[in-house]
């Protein structure tokens, strides 16, 4: 995925499915200077982690 698409997803009211390492995630925040996002798994576990934008896949 690229930075522009992450910006679009964050500003969209739609529920856009994004995958990281085979798991469905929510993107919480974009860190443009590092090309990273803070995200968490969809579901009851809300442990947040930072991952590279390039590792995200839109379904």
FENBELWO-V620354 format. One line per field, one symbol per residue. ss: DSSP state (H for helix, E for strand, L for the rest). phi: phi as a letter, one per 40 degrees, with the letter a starting at -180 (. if undefined). burial: # if it has 24 or more other ideal C-beta (glycine too) atoms within 12 Angstrom, else .. A space follows every 10 residues. Layout:
ss = ???
phi = ???
burial = ???
//
This chain:
ss = LLHHHHHHHH HLLLLLLEEE LLEEEEEEEE ELLLLEEEEE ELLLLLLEEE EEHHHEEEL
phi = .bccccdccc cccccccbbb fgbcbbccab bccbfbbcaa cchccbccab bcdcccbcc
burial = #....#..## .......#.# ....###..# .....##.#. .......... #.#..#...
//
